[in-house]
């Protein structure tokens, strides 16, 4: 089993910042990619940012220049630093981890989600 624990969500005013954290634990042999998705009512869950082996990153066009994703391999943790937040960023943010486990050839684990609300 691989468990993800998310933290850092909350309520902020437009222009403010939040830092989301996601820590993975369990029988993890190797993590290939860690990312953040978000979802609002009536919309499909969309990729916000992802970081892969070698620290290659990709961002949604809507967050480029404002969000930064990073990882701490020793702690199996991924961070999403969100700056210059806009009301359009309001959503439930989900952490996703892909990799291989000692007892699982391949896994995709999701966090429970953390609410981010940006007020005008």
C-alpha positions in Angstrom: 0.0 0.0 0.0 1.1 3.5 -0.8 -0.5 6.4 1.1 -0.4 10.1 0.3 -0.9 12.8 2.9 -1.7 16.3 1.6 -1.5 19.5 3.5 -1.3 23.3 2.9 -4.7 24.1 1.5 -6.8 27.0 2.7 -8.4 30.3 2.0 -6.4 33.3 0.7 -7.1 36.5 -1.1 -6.2 37.1 -4.7 -2.5 37.8 -5.1 -1.6 35.7 -2.1 0.4 32.5 -1.9 0.0 28.9 -0.6 2.3 26.0 -0.4 0.9 22.5 -0.9 2.8 19.4 0.3 2.2 15.8 -0.4 4.2 13.0 1.4 4.1 9.4 0.1 4.7 6.4 2.4 4.5 2.7 2.1 6.3 -0.1 0.2 7.8 2.2 -2.4 10.6 0.9 -4.5 10.8 3.8 -6.9 8.8 6.9 -7.7 8.8 7.9 -11.4 6.6 11.0 -11.3 4.7 13.1 -8.8 2.2 15.7 -9.8 -0.8 17.9 -8.8 -4.2 17.9 -10.3 -7.2 20.1 -9.6 -10.9 19.8 -10.1 -13.9 22.1 -9.8 -17.6 21.2 -10.1 -18.6 20.5 -13.7 -15.1 20.2 -15.0 -12.8 17.3 -15.5 -9.8 16.8 -13.3 -6.9 18.6 -15.0 -3.1 18.4 -14.6 -1.6 21.4 -12.9 2.1 20.4 -12.7 4.2 17.3 -12.8 7.8 16.5 -11.9 9.5 13.4 -13.2 12.8 11.6 -12.8 15.7 14.0 -13.5 13.5 16.9 -12.3 11.8 17.4 -15.6 8.7 19.6 -15.1 5.6 20.5 -17.0 2.9 23.0 -16.1 -0.5 23.9 -17.3 -0.4 27.1 -19.3 -2.7 28.8 -16.9 -0.2 28.5 -14.0 3.1 29.0 -15.8 5.2 31.7 -14.1 3.1 31.5 -10.9 3.3 27.9 -9.6 6.5 26.0 -9.0 6.7 22.2 -8.4 9.6 20.6 -6.6 10.4 17.3 -4.8 12.4 16.0 -1.9 13.4 12.5 -2.9 14.7 11.6 0.5 11.3 12.3 2.0 9.2 11.2 -1.0 7.5 14.5 -0.9 6.3 16.8 -3.6 5.7 20.6 -3.1 3.6 23.0 -5.1 4.4 26.6 -4.4 1.5 28.8 -5.6 2.1 32.5 -6.0 0.0 35.3 -7.4 -3.2 33.2 -6.8 -6.3 34.1 -8.8 -10.0 33.2 -8.1 -9.8 30.9 -11.1 -7.3 28.8 -9.1 -10.1 27.8 -6.7 -10.4 24.0 -6.7 -9.8 20.8 -4.9 -6.1 19.9 -5.5 -5.1 16.3 -5.6 -1.6 14.8 -5.4 -0.8 11.9 -7.6 2.3 9.6 -7.4 3.3 7.0 -10.0 6.0 4.4 -9.5 6.8 0.8 -8.5 6.4 -0.9 -5.2 8.0 -3.9 -3.7 4.7 -5.8 -3.9 3.2 -3.9 -6.8 4.7 -3.8 -10.3 3.2 -0.4 -11.0 1.0 1.9 -8.9 -0.9 5.2 -9.2 -1.9 6.7 -5.8 -4.1 9.7 -5.2 -4.3 11.9 -2.2 -7.6 12.7 -0.6 -7.6 16.3 -1.9 -7.2 19.6 -0.3 -9.4 22.7 -0.9 -7.8 25.9 -2.2 -10.1 28.9 -2.2 -9.0 32.3 -3.6 -11.3 35.2 -2.9 -11.5 38.4 -4.9 
